[in-house]
Amino acid sequence: MSYFSDDILSLAQTIITEFAAKGLMVSTAESCTGGLIAGALTDISGSSAVVDRGFVTYTNTAKMEMLGVQEATLASFGAVSRETALQMVHGALYRSEADMAVAVTGVAGPGGGSVDKPVGLVHLAAKSRSGEIIHREMRYGDIGRDKVRSATVQTALEMLLKLFQA
């Protein structure tokens, strides 16, 4: 039994199959999802040929130490920002053996939101070694912690697949 929806598992299966066929590897940098993206990918048999590593960087200190996110970025823009997501994905890519990486940072709730950064706000970034980068700002709304995290996993996997197909 899997913890993931059929839609998420289908995306993960496609990524594992397609990336394996091209000999490509992926890494993840996760804050609000706490490793669920890597979990969805590794739920698929054969994922060891594709998943290089996952970084769970829940704190600002972890983001700085593990991914090289700049303290000035966190101070100026906050952990939940486009700028932080872009630095996280860069760190995940270049501190791994991966060809592509995805990063997520957001407010899953139920608390922690503000007027500027409400519950359900998530910044996602995907990047390839060729330099192509995708950023998305998602506002899932206050739909519940589990649903925000699940929607984030699905969006992250869709972004990896889009980057692969570009």
DOPARO-648426 format. One record per atom (N, C-alpha, C, O): x, y, z; atom name. Coordinates in nm, 4 decimals. Each point is the difference from the previous one (the first is absolute). Layout:
! residues N
          u          v          w   atom
          X          Y          Z     CA
...
This chain:
! residues 166
          u          v          w   atom
     0.0832    -0.1189     0.0000      N
    -0.0832     0.1189     0.0000     CA
     0.0877     0.1254     0.0000      C
     0.0996     0.0084     0.0719      O
    -0.1389     0.0875    -0.1537      N
     0.0745     0.1246    -0.0075     CA
    -0.0730     0.1107     0.0754      C
    -0.1219    -0.0041     0.0170      O
     0.1978     0.1012     0.0272      N
    -0.0565     0.1173     0.0667     CA
    -0.0435     0.1053    -0.1011      C
    -0.0610     0.1000     0.0380      O
     0.0909    -0.1203    -0.1648      N
    -0.0185     0.1018    -0.1022     CA
    -0.1191    -0.0305    -0.0896      C
    -0.0380    -0.1157    -0.0181      O
    -0.0204     0.2220    -0.0379      N
    -0.1141    -0.0144    -0.0904     CA
     0.0456    -0.0664    -0.1302      C
     0.1190    -0.0045    -0.0312      O
    -0.2156    -0.0462    -0.0425      N
     0.0300    -0.0611    -0.1296     CA
     0.0624     0.1012    -0.0959      C
     0.0884    -0.0352    -0.0781      O
    -0.1337     0.1607     0.0834      N
     0.0567     0.1035    -0.0871     CA
     0.1479     0.0225     0.0297      C
     0.0817     0.0102    -0.0916      O
    -0.0481    -0.0026     0.2194      N
     0.1396     0.0205     0.0394     CA
     0.0842    -0.1209    -0.0386      C
     0.1103     0.0154    -0.0524      O
    -0.1609    -0.1344     0.0776      N
     0.0747    -0.1214    -0.0343     CA
     0.0193    -0.0132    -0.1507      C
     0.1039    -0.0483    -0.0450      O
    -0.2019     0.0904    -0.0326      N
     0.0121    -0.0042    -0.1453     CA
     0.1089     0.0955    -0.0485      C
     0.0807    -0.0351    -0.0860      O
    -0.0794     0.1562     0.1421      N
     0.1065     0.0956    -0.0341     CA
     0.1368    -0.0536     0.0403      C
     0.0956     0.0072    -0.0772      O
    -0.0869    -0.0608     0.1982      N
     0.1273    -0.0548     0.0485     CA
     0.0471    -0.1142    -0.0890      C
     0.1184    -0.0087    -0.0324      O
    -0.2101    -0.0788    -0.0072      N
     0.0350    -0.1122    -0.0885     CA
     0.0532     0.0512    -0.1334      C
     0.0994    -0.0513    -0.0515      O
    -0.1650     0.1518    -0.0039      N
     0.0443     0.0575    -0.1274     CA
     0.1402     0.0592     0.0135      C
     0.0853    -0.0208    -0.0863      O
    -0.0623     0.0934     0.1934      N
     0.1327     0.0591     0.0229     CA
     0.1059    -0.1087     0.0116      C
     0.1047     0.0085    -0.0642      O
    -0.1306    -0.1098     0.1449      N
     0.0985    -0.1075     0.0176     CA
     0.0278    -0.0687    -0.1330      C
     0.1159    -0.0240    -0.0341      O
    -0.2196    -0.0076    -0.0406      N
     0.0166    -0.0689    -0.1290     CA
     0.0759     0.0864    -0.0996      C
     0.0967    -0.0452    -0.0615      O
    -0.1409     0.1703     0.0457      N
     0.0606     0.0889    -0.0997     CA
     0.1434     0.0381     0.0355      C
     0.0884    -0.0026    -0.0857      O
    -0.0655     0.0377     0.2119      N
     0.1349     0.0380     0.0420     CA
     0.0952    -0.1193    -0.0106      C
     0.1137     0.0153    -0.0445      O
    -0.1593    -0.1331     0.0849      N
     0.0850    -0.1203    -0.0064     CA
     0.0384    -0.0306    -0.1443      C
     0.1136    -0.0387    -0.0273      O
    -0.2074     0.0557    -0.0644      N
     0.0262    -0.0286    -0.1415     CA
     0.1090     0.0917    -0.0560      C
     0.0720    -0.0381    -0.0924      O
    -0.0598     0.1582     0.1479      N
     0.1011     0.0962    -0.0461     CA
     0.1221     0.0040     0.0911      C
     0.0936     0.0757    -0.0258      O
    -0.0931    -0.1558     0.1319      N
     0.1126    -0.0018     0.0928     CA
     0.0111     0.1263     0.0841      C
     0.1097     0.0392     0.0397      O
    -0.2230     0.0244    -0.0127      N
    -0.0007     0.1256     0.0763     CA
    -0.0352    -0.0239     0.1461      C
    -0.0749    -0.0915     0.0342      O
     0.1312     0.1764     0.0508      N
    -0.0266    -0.0092     0.1438     CA
    -0.0622     0.1295     0.0500      C
     0.0153     0.1059    -0.0607      O
    -0.0862    -0.1171     0.1734      N
    -0.0703     0.1131     0.0580     CA
     0.0315     0.0108     0.1489      C
     0.0258    -0.0998     0.0674      O
    -0.0285     0.2237    -0.0178      N
     0.0085     0.0228     0.1439     CA
    -0.1145     0.0929     0.0400      C
    -0.0558     0.0717    -0.0830      O
     0.0224    -0.0746     0.2118      N
    -0.1088     0.0828     0.0511     CA
     0.0497     0.0825     0.1183      C
     0.0873    -0.0427     0.0756      O
    -0.1450     0.1617    -0.0616      N
     0.0247     0.0850     0.1169     CA
    -0.1374     0.0387     0.0520      C
    -0.0750     0.0711    -0.0668      O
     0.0426    -0.1184     0.1866      N
    -0.1364     0.0148     0.0492     CA
    -0.0042     0.0654     0.1370      C
     0.0770    -0.0333     0.0900      O
    -0.1685     0.1265    -0.0775      N
    -0.0289     0.0581     0.1296     CA
    -0.1394    -0.0440     0.0423      C
    -0.0127    -0.0923     0.0804      O
    -0.0923     0.1555    -0.1321      N
    -0.1361    -0.0270     0.0469     CA
    -0.0476    -0.1427    -0.0263      C
    -0.0930    -0.0461     0.0662      O
     0.1533    -0.0241    -0.1599      N
    -0.0407    -0.1382    -0.0287     CA
     0.0790    -0.1034     0.0801      C
    -0.0361    -0.1176     0.0013      O
     0.1421     0.1597     0.0646      N
     0.0721    -0.0880     0.0914     CA
     0.0470    -0.1331    -0.0570      C
     0.0077    -0.0985     0.0735      O
     0.0234     0.0932    -0.2009      N
     0.0507    -0.1227    -0.0616     CA
    -0.1029    -0.0773    -0.0810      C
     0.0307    -0.1071    -0.0523      O
    -0.1513     0.1590     0.0411      N
    -0.1057    -0.0726    -0.0710     CA
     0.0256    -0.0134    -0.1498      C
    -0.0408    -0.0988    -0.0609      O
     0.1078     0.1971     0.0011      N
     0.0302    -0.0106    -0.1436     CA
     0.0961    -0.1159    -0.0234      C
    -0.0222    -0.0840    -0.0873      O
     0.1282     0.0804     0.1658      N
     0.0941    -0.1130    -0.0093     CA
    -0.0719    -0.1303     0.0330      C
     0.0265    -0.1033    -0.0614      O
    -0.1165     0.1085     0.1573      N
    -0.0773    -0.1179     0.0379     CA
    -0.0858    -0.0512    -0.1139      C
    -0.0074    -0.1207    -0.0229      O
    -0.0577     0.2116    -0.0488      N
    -0.0834    -0.0414    -0.1133     CA
     0.0849    -0.0641    -0.1091      C
    -0.0380    -0.1019    -0.0577      O
     0.1527     0.1621     0.0300      N
     0.0883    -0.0564    -0.1026     CA
     0.0534    -0.1370     0.0408      C
     0.0038    -0.0924    -0.0813      O
     0.0374     0.0796     0.2071      N
     0.0582    -0.1266     0.0450     CA
    -0.1064    -0.1055     0.0299      C
     0.0336    -0.1137     0.0334      O
    -0.1595     0.1495    -0.0447      N
    -0.1087    -0.0973     0.0098     CA
    -0.0040    -0.0884    -0.1245      C
    -0.0627    -0.1059    -0.0001      O
     0.1302     0.1507    -0.1058      N
    -0.0014    -0.0690    -0.1281     CA
     0.1207    -0.0936    -0.0100      C
     0.1136     0.0396     0.0261      O
    -0.1406    -0.1625    -0.0639      N
     0.1069    -0.0980    -0.0213     CA
     0.0930     0.0503    -0.1098      C
    -0.0459     0.0477    -0.1038      O
     0.1752    -0.0584     0.1264      N
     0.0989     0.0467    -0.0965     CA
     0.0450     0.1425     0.0244      C
     0.0817     0.0532    -0.0753      O
    -0.1340     0.0094     0.1797      N
     0.0323     0.1402     0.0265     CA
     0.1463     0.0217     0.0369      C
     0.0503     0.1117    -0.0117      O
     0.0187    -0.2165     0.0561      N
     0.1406     0.0169     0.0386     CA
     0.0875     0.0381    -0.1192      C
     0.1103     0.0513     0.0185      O
    -0.1578    -0.0756    -0.1397      N
     0.0748     0.0403    -0.1188     CA
    -0.0187     0.1478    -0.0317      C
     0.0714     0.0554    -0.0835      O
    -0.1673     0.0083     0.1503      N
    -0.0373     0.1375    -0.0341     CA
     0.0169     0.0973     0.1163      C
     0.0463     0.1122    -0.0201      O
    -0.0826    -0.1530     0.1401      N
     0.0030     0.0908     0.1147     CA
     0.1394    -0.0008     0.0614      C
     0.0449    -0.1011     0.0540      O
     0.0229     0.2156    -0.0632      N
     0.1341     0.0106     0.0574     CA
    -0.0073     0.0253     0.1495      C
     0.0598    -0.0736     0.0785      O
    -0.1331     0.1779    -0.0383      N
    -0.0128     0.0339     0.1418     CA
    -0.1103     0.1025     0.0189      C
    -0.0445     0.0664    -0.0936      O
     0.0024    -0.0568     0.2198      N
    -0.0975     0.0998     0.0373     CA
     0.0489     0.0763     0.1216      C
     0.0554    -0.0582     0.0932      O
    -0.0761     0.1877    -0.0951      N
     0.0354     0.0863     0.1127     CA
    -0.1295     0.0458     0.0665      C
    -0.0838     0.0634    -0.0642      O
     0.0674    -0.0950     0.1914      N
    -0.1126     0.0534     0.0757     CA
     0.0557     0.1123     0.0860      C
     0.0714    -0.0235     0.0975      O
    -0.1052     0.1449    -0.1356      N
     0.0573     0.1188     0.0645     CA
    -0.1135     0.0829     0.0582      C
    -0.0420     0.1002    -0.0579      O
    -0.0060    -0.1435     0.1720      N
    -0.1160     0.0633     0.0620     CA
     0.0348     0.1334     0.0650      C
    -0.0821     0.0917     0.0016      O
     0.2019    -0.0805     0.0514      N
     0.0395     0.1243     0.0668     CA
     0.0835     0.0869    -0.0937      C
     0.0547    -0.0478    -0.0994      O
    -0.0462     0.1753     0.1331      N
     0.0862     0.0896    -0.0768     CA
     0.1457    -0.0435     0.0082      C
     0.0735     0.0074    -0.0984      O
    -0.0323    -0.0531     0.2169      N
     0.1378    -0.0474     0.0163     CA
     0.0279    -0.1163    -0.0945      C
     0.1054    -0.0043    -0.0635      O
    -0.1980    -0.0889     0.0538      N
     0.0177    -0.1141    -0.0915     CA
     0.0077     0.0478    -0.1448      C
     0.0817    -0.0496    -0.0774      O
    -0.1659     0.1451     0.0409      N
     0.0036     0.0532    -0.1366     CA
     0.1373     0.0602    -0.0301      C
     0.0541    -0.0188    -0.1089      O
     0.0016     0.0912     0.2059      N
     0.1309     0.0617    -0.0204     CA
     0.1109    -0.1049    -0.0028      C
     0.0827    -0.0001    -0.0912      O
    -0.0804    -0.0885     0.1895      N
     0.1093    -0.0973     0.0119     CA
    -0.0025    -0.1060    -0.1099      C
     0.1045    -0.0333    -0.0558      O
    -0.2210    -0.0194     0.0247      N
    -0.0079    -0.1113    -0.0948     CA
    -0.0100     0.0433    -0.1454      C
     0.0474    -0.0702    -0.0894      O
    -0.1093     0.1865     0.0650      N
    -0.0266     0.0410    -0.1374     CA
     0.0704     0.1286    -0.0410      C
    -0.0003     0.0359    -0.1177      O
     0.0601     0.0334     0.2129      N
     0.0699     0.1237    -0.0325     CA
    -0.0907     0.1206    -0.0183      C
     0.0402     0.0995    -0.0604      O
    -0.1628    -0.1078     0.1125      N
    -0.0872     0.1176    -0.0051     CA
     0.0672     0.1106     0.0816      C
     0.0487    -0.0239     0.1105      O
    -0.0466     0.1419    -0.1650      N
     0.0671     0.1127     0.0640     CA
    -0.0835     0.0560     0.1147      C
    -0.1215     0.0160    -0.0120      O
     0.1882     0.0133     0.1228      N
    -0.0677     0.0585     0.1150     CA
    -0.0691     0.1310    -0.0388      C
    -0.1092     0.0296     0.0484      O
     0.1726     0.0479    -0.1352      N
    -0.0577     0.1274    -0.0439     CA
    -0.1305    -0.0219    -0.0763      C
    -0.0922     0.0810     0.0099      O
     0.0843    -0.1894    -0.0854      N
    -0.1231    -0.0324    -0.0730     CA
    -0.1127    -0.0292     0.0974      C
    -0.1115     0.0500    -0.0150      O
     0.1418    -0.1313     0.1148      N
    -0.1008    -0.0345     0.1002     CA
    -0.0429     0.1237     0.0787      C
    -0.1181     0.0164     0.0306      O
     0.2133     0.0701     0.0020      N
    -0.0314     0.1214     0.0759     CA
    -0.0838     0.0971    -0.0828      C
    -0.0915     0.0633     0.0526      O
     0.1218    -0.0515    -0.1804      N
    -0.0695     0.0965    -0.0859     CA
    -0.1350    -0.0489    -0.0508      C
    -0.0962     0.0766    -0.0060      O
     0.0894    -0.2045    -0.0304      N
    -0.1194    -0.0514    -0.0671     CA
    -0.0760    -0.1044     0.0806      C
    -0.1176    -0.0247    -0.0264      O
     0.1833    -0.0367     0.1243      N
    -0.0622    -0.1047     0.0799     CA
     0.0194    -0.1373    -0.0604      C
     0.0386    -0.0145    -0.1160      O
    -0.0665    -0.0861     0.1976      N
     0.0163    -0.1382    -0.0455     CA
    -0.0997    -0.0338    -0.1098      C
     0.0316    -0.0765    -0.0911      O
    -0.1509     0.1325     0.0989      N
    -0.1034    -0.0270    -0.0994     CA
     0.0027     0.1127    -0.1025      C
    -0.0702     0.1003     0.0130      O
     0.1532    -0.1195    -0.1152      N
     0.0165     0.1029    -0.1030     CA
     0.0565    -0.0626    -0.1266      C
     0.0586    -0.1082     0.0015      O
    -0.0783     0.1796    -0.1094      N
     0.0555    -0.0411    -0.1288     CA
     0.1527    -0.0096     0.0109      C
     0.0613    -0.0965    -0.0458      O
    -0.0024     0.1981     0.1070      N
     0.1456     0.0071     0.0098     CA
     0.0576    -0.1195     0.0766      C
     0.1018    -0.0565    -0.0401      O
    -0.1667     0.0184     0.1496      N
     0.0471    -0.1141     0.0783     CA
    -0.0174    -0.1293    -0.0781      C
     0.0896    -0.0844    -0.0006      O
    -0.2038     0.0676    -0.0652      N
    -0.0229    -0.1213    -0.0799     CA
     0.1056    -0.0144    -0.1089      C
     0.0490    -0.1100    -0.0255      O
    -0.0139     0.2216    -0.0386      N
     0.1011    -0.0057    -0.1066     CA
     0.1372    -0.0360     0.0556      C
     0.0734    -0.0763    -0.0629      O
    -0.0373     0.1295     0.1793      N
     0.1286    -0.0362     0.0600     CA
    -0.0020    -0.1449     0.0486      C
     0.1012    -0.0696    -0.0078      O
    -0.2159     0.0242     0.0577      N
    -0.0112    -0.1400     0.0442     CA
     0.0199    -0.0961    -0.1167      C
     0.0729    -0.0984     0.0130      O
    -0.1367     0.1254    -0.1268      N
     0.0116    -0.0921    -0.1133     CA
     0.1418     0.0023    -0.0560      C
     0.0519    -0.1032    -0.0427      O
     0.0105     0.2204     0.0429      N
     0.1392     0.0085    -0.0454     CA
     0.0895    -0.0853     0.0896      C
     0.0839    -0.0754    -0.0493      O
    -0.1017     0.0874     0.1809      N
     0.0793    -0.0793     0.0938     CA
    -0.0242    -0.1489    -0.0146      C
     0.0940    -0.0794     0.0058      O
    -0.2200     0.0408    -0.0248      N
    -0.0326    -0.1428    -0.0159     CA
     0.0648    -0.0571    -0.1254      C
     0.0445    -0.1148    -0.0011      O
    -0.0396     0.1945    -0.1031      N
     0.0596    -0.0463    -0.1255     CA
     0.1518    -0.0114     0.0113      C
     0.0588    -0.1007    -0.0395      O
     0.0036     0.2046     0.0936      N
     0.1452     0.0039    -0.0002     CA
     0.0655    -0.0644     0.1216      C
     0.1225    -0.0096     0.0068      O
    -0.2029    -0.0343     0.0887      N
     0.0534    -0.0776     0.1127     CA
    -0.0445    -0.1450    -0.0110      C
    -0.0168    -0.0697     0.1000      O
    -0.0019     0.0264    -0.2238      N
    -0.0416    -0.1375    -0.0286     CA
     0.0599    -0.0433    -0.1331      C
     0.0718     0.0752    -0.0659      O
    -0.1032    -0.1966     0.0293      N
     0.0412    -0.0524    -0.1302     CA
    -0.1136     0.0086    -0.1012      C
     0.0091    -0.0561    -0.1092      O
    -0.1162     0.1266     0.1457      N
    -0.1211     0.0031    -0.0814     CA
     0.0155     0.0858    -0.1259      C
     0.0811     0.0923    -0.0066      O
    -0.1622    -0.1273    -0.0920      N
    -0.0092     0.0773    -0.1237     CA
    -0.1088     0.1061     0.0107      C
     0.0049     0.1030    -0.0673      O
    -0.1030    -0.1298     0.1530      N
    -0.1107     0.0923     0.0242     CA
    -0.0368    -0.0052     0.1472      C
     0.0186    -0.1013     0.0675      O
    -0.0715     0.2136    -0.0195      N
    -0.0417     0.0069     0.1401     CA
    -0.1299     0.0776     0.0103      C
    -0.0360     0.0774    -0.0887      O
    -0.0330    -0.1001     0.1992      N
    -0.1214     0.0746     0.0307     CA
     0.0078     0.0417     0.1464      C
     0.0518    -0.0736     0.0840      O
    -0.1044     0.1937    -0.0542      N
     0.0008     0.0522     0.1370     CA
    -0.1355     0.0608     0.0317      C
    -0.0659     0.0580    -0.0864      O
     0.0254    -0.0725     0.2129      N
    -0.1273     0.0569     0.0443     CA
     0.0154     0.0615     0.1381      C
     0.0701    -0.0533     0.0860      O
    -0.1371     0.1670    -0.0664      N
    -0.0047     0.0660     0.1295     CA
    -0.1335     0.0717     0.0105      C
    -0.0394     0.0728    -0.0911      O
    -0.0300    -0.0933     0.2019      N
    -0.1323     0.0596     0.0101     CA
    -0.0580    -0.0058     0.1394      C
     0.0663    -0.0388     0.0962      O
    -0.1923     0.0787    -0.0881      N
    -0.0752     0.0004     0.1254     CA
    -0.1115    -0.1031    -0.0139      C
    -0.1021     0.0263    -0.0636      O
     0.1217    -0.1437     0.1233      N
    -0.0983    -0.1080    -0.0121     CA
    -0.1171     0.0178     0.0968      C
    -0.1095    -0.0504    -0.0248      O
     0.1327     0.1216     0.1342      N
    -0.1067     0.0224     0.0981     CA
    -0.0057    -0.1100     0.1041      C
     0.0849    -0.0892    -0.0005      O
    -0.1811     0.0931     0.0882      N
    -0.1106     0.0956    -0.0004     CA
     0.0416     0.1390     0.0483      C
    -0.0683     0.0978    -0.0302      O
     0.1767    -0.0872     0.1033      N
     0.0482     0.1304     0.0467     CA
     0.1159     0.0462    -0.0841      C
     0.0351    -0.0628    -0.0999      O
     0.0249     0.1746     0.1413      N
     0.1218     0.0484    -0.0641     CA
    -0.0217     0.0966    -0.1130      C
     0.0961     0.0579    -0.0506      O
    -0.2196    -0.0387     0.0092      N
    -0.0265     0.0902    -0.1099     CA
    -0.0072     0.1447     0.0457      C
    -0.0097     0.0286     0.1193      O
     0.0147     0.0621    -0.2159      N
    -0.0127     0.1435     0.0263     CA
    -0.0760     0.0614    -0.1169      C
    -0.0349    -0.0697    -0.0953      O
     0.0096     0.1982     0.1024      N
    -0.0681     0.0682    -0.1099     CA
     0.0831    -0.0114    -0.1281      C
    -0.0537    -0.0289    -0.1069      O
     0.1842     0.0516     0.1185      N
     0.0888    -0.0065    -0.1166     CA
     0.0285    -0.1428    -0.0457      C
     0.0180    -0.0261    -0.1190      O
    -0.0141    -0.0657     0.2154      N
     0.0331    -0.1396    -0.0311     CA
    -0.1039    -0.0902     0.0668      C
     0.0243    -0.0567     0.1065      O
    -0.1404     0.0447    -0.1713      N
    -0.1088    -0.0763     0.0605     CA
     0.0230    -0.1516    -0.0042      C
     0.0813    -0.0503    -0.0776      O
    -0.1539    -0.0191     0.1616      N
     0.0021    -0.1465    -0.0041     CA
    -0.0362    -0.0432    -0.1420      C
    -0.0949     0.0512    -0.0593      O
     0.1704    -0.1444     0.0066      N
    -0.0220    -0.0497    -0.1354     CA
     0.0908     0.0617    -0.1043      C
    -0.0019    -0.0416    -0.1158      O
     0.0826     0.1418     0.1553      N
     0.0967     0.0599    -0.0929     CA
     0.1240    -0.0888    -0.0059      C
     0.0603    -0.0308     0.1027      O
    -0.0231    -0.0099    -0.2237      N
     0.1191    -0.0833    -0.0188     CA
     0.0764     0.0512    -0.1221      C
    -0.0583     0.0268    -0.1051      O
     0.1895    -0.0140     0.1215      N
     0.0883     0.0326    -0.1119     CA
     0.0734    -0.1276    -0.0392      C
     0.0568    -0.0687     0.0848      O
    -0.0588     0.0379    -0.2137      N
     0.0658    -0.1185    -0.0535     CA
     0.0966     0.0422    -0.1101      C
    -0.0262     0.0948    -0.0741      O
     0.1374    -0.1656     0.0641      N
     0.0966     0.0255    -0.1063     CA
     0.0560    -0.1325    -0.0482      C
     0.0246    -0.0910     0.0791      O
    -0.0049     0.0813    -0.2084      N
     0.0648    -0.1171    -0.0604     CA
     0.1105     0.0523    -0.0910      C
    -0.0167     0.1013    -0.0680      O
     0.1285    -0.1709     0.0676      N
     0.1157     0.0470    -0.0760     CA
     0.0758    -0.1185    -0.0581      C
     0.0106    -0.1055     0.0625      O
     0.0418     0.1245    -0.1829      N
     0.0843    -0.1022    -0.0627     CA
     0.1427     0.0509    -0.0093      C
     0.0246     0.1202     0.0099      O
     0.0682    -0.2107    -0.0287      N
     0.1407     0.0387    -0.0133     CA
     0.0240     0.0832    -0.1260      C
     0.0995     0.0718    -0.0090      O
    -0.1890    -0.0812    -0.0864      N
     0.0139     0.0824    -0.1207     CA
    -0.0359     0.1465     0.0277      C
     0.0192     0.0866    -0.0853      O
    -0.0717    -0.0601     0.2059      N
    -0.0291     0.1369     0.0394     CA
    -0.1466     0.0365    -0.0072      C
    -0.0397     0.1056     0.0493      O
    -0.0420    -0.1909    -0.1098      N
    -0.1435     0.0296    -0.0067     CA
    -0.0592    -0.0049     0.1399      C
     0.0318    -0.0881     0.0799      O
    -0.1186     0.1850    -0.0521      N
    -0.0592     0.0088     0.1332     CA
    -0.1477     0.0365    -0.0119      C
    -0.0396     0.0792    -0.0854      O
    -0.0397    -0.1384     0.1724      N
    -0.1431     0.0288     0.0075     CA
    -0.0312     0.0386     0.1440      C
     0.0449    -0.0657     0.0939      O
    -0.1213     0.1718    -0.0775      N
    -0.0481     0.0390     0.1334     CA
    -0.1515     0.0092    -0.0052      C
    -0.0570     0.0481    -0.0980      O
    -0.0071    -0.0941     0.2032      N
    -0.1443     0.0177     0.0130     CA
    -0.0328     0.0465     0.1402      C
     0.0535    -0.0506     0.0987      O
    -0.1417     0.1472    -0.0922      N
    -0.0567     0.0421     0.1277     CA
    -0.1417    -0.0545     0.0030      C
    -0.0846     0.0396    -0.0803      O
     0.0594    -0.1299     0.1727      N
    -0.1326    -0.0611     0.0111     CA
    -0.0697     0.0539     0.1245      C
     0.0609     0.0164     0.1057      O
    -0.1878     0.0099    -0.1213      N
    -0.0835     0.0426     0.1126     CA
    -0.1146    -0.0999     0.0089      C
    -0.1085     0.0220    -0.0537      O
     0.1354    -0.1317     0.1226      N
    -0.0971    -0.1079     0.0101     CA
    -0.1166     0.0369     0.0909      C
    -0.1071    -0.0601    -0.0087      O
     0.1274     0.1584     0.0956      N
    -0.1026     0.0398     0.0952     CA
     0.0095    -0.0803     0.1280      C
     0.0806    -0.0923     0.0111      O
    -0.1625     0.1276     0.0842      N
    -0.0018    -0.0666     0.1310     CA
    -0.0866    -0.1251    -0.0102      C
    -0.1099    -0.0060     0.0552      O
     0.1615    -0.0937    -0.1271      N
    -0.0759    -0.1219    -0.0295     CA
     0.0362    -0.1151     0.0937      C
    -0.0498    -0.1114    -0.0157      O
     0.1352     0.1382     0.1115      N
     0.0453    -0.1026     0.0931     CA
     0.1428    -0.0404    -0.0306      C
     0.0416    -0.0048    -0.1158      O
     0.0323    -0.0240     0.2206      N
     0.1424    -0.0315    -0.0106     CA
     0.0283    -0.1144    -0.0969      C
     0.0864     0.0118    -0.0870      O
    -0.1587    -0.1217     0.1019      N
     0.0233    -0.1165    -0.0862     CA
    -0.0238     0.0325    -0.1469      C
     0.0760    -0.0424    -0.0870      O
    -0.1819     0.1176     0.0603      N
    -0.0329     0.0328    -0.1391     CA
     0.1006     0.0977    -0.0606      C
     0.0348    -0.0122    -0.1174      O
     0.0120     0.1088     0.1961      N
     0.1034     0.0920    -0.0498     CA
     0.1261    -0.0787    -0.0339      C
     0.0597     0.0201    -0.1058      O
    -0.0196    -0.1090     0.1948      N
     0.1221    -0.0779    -0.0235     CA
    -0.0161    -0.0936    -0.1200      C
     0.0918    -0.0124    -0.0811      O
    -0.2049    -0.0521     0.0693      N
    -0.0248    -0.0899    -0.1120     CA
    -0.0032     0.0766    -0.1321      C
     0.0582    -0.0445    -0.0989      O
    -0.1256     0.1589     0.0969      N
    -0.0043     0.0816    -0.1209     CA
     0.1396     0.0473    -0.0389      C
     0.0327     0.0078    -0.1184      O
     0.0493     0.0238     0.2184      N
     0.1371     0.0438    -0.0258     CA
     0.0817    -0.1123    -0.0627      C
     0.0751     0.0234    -0.0946      O
    -0.0890    -0.1446     0.1465      N
     0.0705    -0.1151    -0.0580     CA
    -0.0393    -0.0159    -0.1465      C
     0.0858    -0.0175    -0.0864      O
    -0.2157     0.0237     0.0592      N
    -0.0466    -0.0173    -0.1378     CA
     0.0553     0.1094    -0.0910      C
     0.0473    -0.0295    -0.1098      O
    -0.0524     0.1545     0.1534      N
     0.0531     0.1103    -0.0808     CA
     0.1499    -0.0172    -0.0233      C
     0.0482     0.0224    -0.1110      O
     0.0259    -0.0616     0.2142      N
     0.1452    -0.0193    -0.0135     CA
     0.0320    -0.1084    -0.1032      C
     0.0903     0.0167    -0.0819      O
    -0.1634    -0.1259     0.0859      N
     0.0230    -0.1077    -0.0967     CA
    -0.0362     0.0453    -0.1413      C
     0.0694    -0.0340    -0.0959      O
    -0.1771     0.1101     0.0830      N
    -0.0375     0.0543    -0.1313     CA
     0.1098     0.0912    -0.0540      C
     0.0294    -0.0018    -0.1195      O
     0.0309     0.0812     0.2070      N
     0.1073     0.0899    -0.0416     CA
     0.1232    -0.0771    -0.0454      C
     0.0628     0.0368    -0.0993      O
    -0.0274    -0.1433     0.1707      N
     0.1133    -0.0833    -0.0423     CA
    -0.0243    -0.0595    -0.1375      C
     0.0892    -0.0020    -0.0848      O
    -0.2097    -0.0460     0.0638      N
    -0.0341    -0.0598    -0.1301     CA
     0.0029     0.1060    -0.1097      C
     0.0475    -0.0272    -0.1102      O
    -0.0970     0.1466     0.1382      N
     0.0019     0.1087    -0.0983     CA
     0.1448     0.0370    -0.0344      C
     0.0332     0.0210    -0.1167      O
     0.0507    -0.0136     0.2169      N
     0.1414     0.0319    -0.0225     CA
     0.0657    -0.1083    -0.0852      C
     0.0787     0.0300    -0.0897      O
    -0.1111    -0.1552     0.1181      N
     0.0537    -0.1115    -0.0762     CA
    -0.0410     0.0075    -0.1466      C
     0.0792    -0.0291    -0.0897      O
    -0.2042     0.0684     0.0668      N
    -0.0556     0.0016    -0.1361     CA
     0.0382     0.1244    -0.0786      C
    -0.0244     0.0078    -0.1204      O
     0.0849     0.0907     0.1892      N
     0.0347     0.1266    -0.0669     CA
     0.1148    -0.0174    -0.0974      C
     0.0415     0.0964    -0.0644      O
